[in-house]
Amino acid sequence: MAVDFSQELKDLRATMDSVRGVIDLARLEAQIQRLEEEAAQPNLWDDQEKAQQVTSDLSRAKAEYDRIAGMDSRIEDLEVLVEMAQEAHEGGGQDAEATFAEAERELESLKKAVGELEVRTLLSGEYDERAAVVTIRAGAGGVDAADFAEMLMRMYLRWAERHGYPTKVLDTSYAEEAGLKSATFEVDAPYAYGHLSVEGGTHRLVRISPFDNQGRRQTSFAAVEVIPLIESTDHIEIPENELKVDVFRSSGPGGQSVNTTDSAVRMTHIPTGIVVSMQNEKSQIQNRAAALRVMQSRLLLLKKAEEAAAKKEMAGDVKASWGDQMRSYVLHPYQMVKDLRTEYEVGNTSAVFDGDIDGFIEAGIRWRRGLERTAQEEAARA
């Protein structure tokens, strides 16, 4: 028996203990109970958008809970299978070898599943839980780069499809001869940003160009930009202590009461200095309400502008050219996909372009977490 099942099972249990230490199952149970109560309300579907959000959140929370709870059951089943194989081996049973082989296959499957759960615990950034918006742009390399951009888009959409994540293509700009100048799509799933954020950067393709009639080797580039889908509302709550309200008498032509009472309102948002004046309504109450609506709209626009600036900063400046690539896809003279940051590499390029990129994503998340830990340790020593 080449595999040390005893040690492997011990390692799996230790990893699951650390996963449970980060993912609070009690909190998850409480969330499921709350969502189930909301879903049971008779008037839930009066607001279809909210109802869909509740049922979607409930489905995802249950799936995550079942995934973690089910892992313990799978480890116990594997332990039983190993015991059966050992007993058959000691008793000289003919099926011992087949049972050990089955146990090895289940062990590999379990290690992959537990590893994915462990990676989830490393996603603790402010926006990691959010959905993701991915933009791919063709870089240097002409028509080959445009074709490469389309290959990458299909790769990520297939990855999302493999995981059952809903996607929505938001924008596509087609190149003249073939492929895409750029494309933007949304991956609407919890932690989509946390996972895909490590895919941001310059990707390089080396192959015999299908667009070159002389069959020459071509190097082309594409830029991948990943940003979180920042939620915004159509209403901004403003604490009373952040508002300064002055009243004054309206000026200019008006009706019977407009110019004779202090009905006009000047509202100042103290943190931002935004000022809104309103005097068109007849009463101070009406002008105050109108000013508040305008102030809320102004603050919403300001919030969106700040979010856009934050997204741009997170996305960084990706040039898509020589010297700054983070991953190479080589189809000629050999076949290999290699991440230049993590050294993770795969020889099956067809599988990668068909969406099998979990290994790259996991390696990228662990690499990023390692950099964060190093930076924290250096800061602590300073």
PALUM-632381 format. One line per 3 residues: their letters; for each residue x, y, z of C-alpha. Coordinates in steps of 0.001 Angstrom, whole numbers, padded with zeros to 6 digits. Example, Ala and Ser with C-alpha at 12.3 -4.5 7.8 and 13.67 -1.06 7.14 Angstrom:
// residues 2
AS = 012300 -004500 007800 ~ 013670 -001060 007140 $
// end
This chain:
// residues 382
MAV = 000000 000000 000000 ~ 001860 003075 -001269 ~ -000533 005627 000213 $
DFS = -000342 006369 003946 ~ -004093 006606 004464 ~ -003725 007121 008208 $
QEL = -001652 010282 007739 ~ -003765 011507 004832 ~ -006976 011172 006871 $
KDL = -005323 012946 009801 ~ -004288 015818 007503 ~ -007806 016092 006043 $
RAT = -009357 016311 009506 ~ -006823 018950 010578 ~ -007602 021039 007497 $
MDS = -011350 020743 008123 ~ -010804 021870 011731 ~ -009070 025011 010448 $
VRG = -011854 025572 007900 ~ -014514 025366 010605 ~ -012447 027747 012709 $
VID = -012791 030390 009999 ~ -016209 029631 008513 ~ -018628 030067 011428 $
LAR = -021186 027271 011003 ~ -023340 028645 013838 ~ -023541 031988 012034 $
LEA = -024354 030186 008792 ~ -027143 028230 010521 ~ -028568 031456 011941 $
QIQ = -028464 033054 008486 ~ -030299 030074 006968 ~ -032970 030228 009685 $
RLE = -033483 033963 009122 ~ -033730 033544 005364 ~ -036150 030619 005728 $
EEA = -038391 032796 007884 ~ -038290 035552 005258 ~ -038992 033048 002473 $
AQP = -042031 031750 004377 ~ -043692 035193 004556 ~ -046987 035132 002596 $
NLW = -046312 038548 001046 ~ -042738 037688 -000035 ~ -043481 037832 -003762 $
DDQ = -045162 041241 -003541 ~ -041625 042526 -004150 ~ -040256 040154 -006801 $
EKA = -036722 041559 -006776 ~ -036417 041131 -003008 ~ -038021 037658 -003172 $
QQV = -035514 036495 -005770 ~ -032655 037837 -003656 ~ -033944 036041 -000544 $
TSD = -034428 032684 -002305 ~ -031042 032985 -004027 ~ -029250 033833 -000756 $
LSR = -031015 030945 000979 ~ -030012 028475 -001720 ~ -026381 029586 -001576 $
AKA = -026224 029521 002235 ~ -027685 026004 002340 ~ -025271 024810 -000349 $
EYD = -022282 026176 001582 ~ -023473 024624 004842 ~ -024134 021244 003185 $
RIA = -020748 021396 001486 ~ -018910 021807 004800 ~ -021086 019365 006770 $
GMD = -020956 016827 003951 ~ -017165 016868 003914 ~ -016992 015332 007408 $
SRI = -019318 012563 006272 ~ -017131 011864 003218 ~ -014014 011634 005407 $
EDL = -015774 009132 007690 ~ -016920 007095 004669 ~ -013360 007050 003347 $
EVL = -012102 005805 006695 ~ -014615 002931 006557 ~ -013564 002132 002980 $
VEM = -009893 001997 003977 ~ -010708 -000313 006895 ~ -012610 -002613 004523 $
AQE = -009645 -002663 002128 ~ -007197 -003435 004938 ~ -009383 -006252 006296 $
AHE = -009708 -007724 002792 ~ -005939 -007471 002310 ~ -005170 -009157 005646 $
GGG = -007701 -011892 004888 ~ -006289 -012511 001452 ~ -009449 -011293 -000267 $
QDA = -009353 -010880 -004038 ~ -011100 -007497 -003982 ~ -008560 -005807 -001675 $
EAT = -006635 -004215 -004547 ~ -009810 -002852 -006166 ~ -011008 -001459 -002816 $
FAE = -007659 000255 -002205 ~ -007835 001762 -005710 ~ -011332 003072 -004998 $
AER = -010101 004546 -001703 ~ -007213 006289 -003490 ~ -009600 007845 -006013 $
ELE = -011886 009098 -003233 ~ -008869 010414 -001308 ~ -007736 012481 -004296 $
SLK = -011260 013798 -004805 ~ -011539 014686 -001112 ~ -008150 016426 -001030 $
KAV = -009228 018606 -003941 ~ -012599 019446 -002353 ~ -011099 020202 001073 $
GEL = -008383 022280 -000599 ~ -011050 024392 -002300 ~ -012765 024930 001056 $
EVR = -009443 025904 002617 ~ -008860 028461 -000142 ~ -012258 029998 000672 $
TLL = -010974 030731 004186 ~ -008109 032755 002657 ~ -010573 035134 000986 $
SGE = -010949 037792 003656 ~ -010567 040998 001637 ~ -013163 043764 001867 $
YDE = -014723 042907 -001490 ~ -013856 039198 -001779 ~ -017447 038090 -001120 $
RAA = -018807 040142 -004018 ~ -019736 039204 -007536 ~ -017111 040066 -010157 $
VVT = -017013 042129 -013324 ~ -014323 040952 -015745 ~ -013035 042982 -018678 $
IRA = -010725 041480 -021290 ~ -008883 043670 -023799 ~ -006785 042607 -026767 $
GAG = -003231 043916 -026473 ~ -000167 043753 -028709 ~ -000335 041137 -031445 $
GVD = -002925 042315 -033947 ~ -005598 039841 -035015 ~ -003980 037072 -032947 $
AAD = -004405 039207 -029818 ~ -008083 039783 -030638 ~ -008543 036039 -031122 $
FAE = -006709 035402 -027831 ~ -009035 037825 -026031 ~ -012013 035794 -027273 $
MLM = -010318 032548 -026164 ~ -009839 033977 -022670 ~ -013437 035140 -022480 $
RMY = -014648 031650 -023380 ~ -012249 030180 -020796 ~ -013693 032252 -017959 $
LRW = -017299 031726 -019037 ~ -016681 027965 -019177 ~ -015069 028123 -015706 $
AER = -018177 029844 -014368 ~ -020396 027293 -016120 ~ -018448 024411 -014534 $
HGY = -019254 025862 -011109 ~ -022859 026740 -011889 ~ -022204 030480 -011566 $
PTK = -024596 032742 -013505 ~ -022897 035077 -015989 ~ -024077 038068 -017964 $
VLD = -022192 039567 -020907 ~ -022398 043340 -020498 ~ -020449 044572 -023506 $
TSY = -018544 043214 -026501 ~ -016519 045090 -029090 ~ -015632 042837 -032015 $
AEE = -012404 043170 -033974 ~ -012617 043624 -037756 ~ -011056 040323 -038869 $
AGL = -011621 037977 -035924 ~ -011926 037923 -032152 ~ -012617 040759 -029736 $
KSA = -011178 044195 -029131 ~ -012703 044023 -025660 ~ -015448 042344 -023674 $
TFE = -016983 042831 -020254 ~ -019053 040280 -018370 ~ -020367 039730 -014874 $
VDA = -019984 036582 -012765 ~ -022783 036681 -010205 ~ -021752 034352 -007404 $
PYA = -020498 034723 -003826 ~ -016713 035114 -003721 ~ -016491 035421 -007503 $
YGH = -014335 038529 -007071 ~ -012158 036886 -004412 ~ -011411 034001 -006758 $
LSV = -011091 035845 -010053 ~ -009167 038840 -008704 ~ -005931 036814 -008959 $
EGG = -006577 036468 -012708 ~ -006077 040189 -013273 ~ -003002 041062 -015314 $
THR = -001387 040479 -018686 ~ -001762 037072 -020343 ~ 000573 035940 -023166 $
LVR = -000128 033455 -025959 ~ 002581 031796 -028091 ~ 001420 029716 -031072 $
ISP = 001588 029209 -034816 ~ -000725 031935 -036046 ~ -003810 030627 -037877 $
FDN = -003998 034060 -039519 ~ -000463 034002 -040976 ~ -000356 032350 -044427 $
QGR = 003352 031606 -043882 ~ 002635 029660 -040672 ~ 004953 031702 -038480 $
RQT = 004990 031658 -034704 ~ 003198 034629 -033147 ~ 003258 036069 -029628 $
SFA = 000218 038037 -028589 ~ -001128 039594 -025409 ~ -004423 040300 -023687 $
AVE = -005212 042217 -020507 ~ -007634 040875 -017899 ~ -009145 043352 -015451 $
VIP = -011272 042159 -012518 ~ -013276 044457 -010260 ~ -015897 043766 -007598 $
LIE = -019543 044467 -008298 ~ -020044 047212 -005728 ~ -023635 047379 -004585 $
STD = -025290 050769 -004722 ~ -028772 051774 -003666 ~ -031204 054300 -005058 $
HIE = -031527 055898 -001658 ~ -028970 057371 000740 ~ -029680 057593 004450 $
IPE = -028234 060816 005863 ~ -027815 061132 009640 ~ -029457 064280 010992 $
NEL = -026211 065401 012637 ~ -024565 065568 009186 ~ -027075 068139 007920 $
KVD = -027213 071862 008583 ~ -030539 073423 007594 ~ -031041 077193 007284 $
VFR = -034388 078808 006506 ~ -034881 082177 004872 ~ -037495 084189 003067 $
SSG = -037930 083341 -000586 ~ -036979 085969 -003132 ~ -038269 086725 -006617 $
PGG = -041792 086554 -007950 ~ -044126 084239 -006130 ~ -047618 083601 -004947 $
QSV = -049481 084789 -001926 ~ -047277 083179 000757 ~ -043962 082628 -000982 $
NTT = -042405 085988 -000173 ~ -044014 086582 003226 ~ -042693 083656 005330 $
DSA = -039360 081971 005996 ~ -040234 079026 003750 ~ -037017 078692 001704 $
VRM = -034483 076061 002814 ~ -030701 075881 002409 ~ -029398 072418 003270 $
THI = -025688 071729 003774 ~ -024136 068270 004028 ~ -021378 068967 006548 $
PTG = -018947 066105 005678 ~ -018854 066929 001945 ~ -019822 070611 001897 $
IVV = -022577 069971 -000677 ~ -025243 072695 -000531 ~ -028793 072466 -001846 $
SMQ = -031225 075376 -001796 ~ -034955 075001 -002383 ~ -037600 077726 -002464 $
NEK = -040062 076696 -005142 ~ -042516 075006 -002799 ~ -045018 076972 -000741 $
SQI = -044112 075660 002714 ~ -040877 075107 004596 ~ -041797 071441 005071 $
QNR = -042243 070942 001331 ~ -039000 072755 000517 ~ -037115 070722 003133 $
AAA = -038426 067451 001680 ~ -037520 068545 -001847 ~ -034044 069637 -000723 $
LRV = -033492 066300 001010 ~ -034410 064397 -002146 ~ -031955 066462 -004200 $
MQS = -029261 066060 -001525 ~ -029733 062286 -001544 ~ -029359 062240 -005321 $
RLL = -026195 064345 -005159 ~ -024674 062083 -002507 ~ -025578 058966 -004495 $
LLK = -023782 060369 -007544 ~ -020780 061214 -005354 ~ -020779 057694 -003903 $
KAE = -020845 056143 -007374 ~ -017962 058368 -008491 ~ -015912 057302 -005452 $
EAA = -016766 053638 -006110 ~ -015669 054008 -009734 ~ -012362 055524 -008570 $
AKK = -011885 052680 -006073 ~ -012608 050084 -008773 ~ -010077 051706 -011102 $
EMA = -007447 051713 -008375 ~ -008106 048035 -007581 ~ -007998 047042 -011225 $
GDV = -004635 048739 -011705 ~ -002983 049702 -014962 ~ -002685 046611 -017146 $
KAS = -000652 047293 -020292 ~ -000904 043931 -022105 ~ 002541 043940 -023689 $
WGD = 006055 042533 -023299 ~ 007672 042523 -019885 ~ 004685 042522 -017548 $
QMR = 002861 039254 -018299 ~ 001673 037124 -015384 ~ 000786 033952 -017312 $
SYV = 001978 032321 -020514 ~ -000054 030008 -022728 ~ 002347 028189 -025046 $
LHP = 000894 026068 -027874 ~ 004094 025831 -029961 ~ 006784 024439 -029990 $
YQM = 005463 022623 -026866 ~ 002205 022834 -024930 ~ 002137 024375 -021474 $
VKD = 000306 027009 -019451 ~ 002452 028512 -016702 ~ 001749 031187 -014119 $
LRT = 004909 033251 -013740 ~ 004048 034408 -010187 ~ 003284 031053 -008580 $
EYE = 005248 028722 -010933 ~ 002070 026605 -011221 ~ 001934 024956 -014644 $
VGN = -000237 022547 -016643 ~ 000549 020648 -019833 ~ -003055 020118 -020947 $
TSA = -003677 023463 -022667 ~ -007014 022335 -024147 ~ -008435 021677 -020678 $
VFD = -007280 025109 -019485 ~ -008939 026923 -022382 ~ -012047 024858 -021657 $
GDI = -012287 026425 -018193 ~ -010177 024090 -016049 ~ -008346 026867 -014209 $
DGF = -009115 026112 -010547 ~ -005501 025051 -009963 ~ -004227 028425 -011186 $
IEA = -006793 030310 -009099 ~ -006017 028329 -005942 ~ -002263 028774 -006395 $
GIR = -002806 032498 -006996 ~ -004876 032939 -003835 ~ -002301 031085 -001734 $
WRR = 000511 033130 -003324 ~ -001310 036397 -002576 ~ -002001 035342 001002 $
GLE = 001691 034532 001402 ~ 002627 038036 000244 ~ 000137 039530 002699 $
RTA = 001559 037502 005579 ~ 005107 038533 004663 ~ 004079 042198 004544 $
QEE = 002356 041883 007948 ~ 005429 040236 009487 ~ 007724 042946 008091 $
AAR = 005389 045664 009406 ~ 005380 044022 012845 ~ 009188 043946 012907 $
A = 009502 047566 011797 $
// end
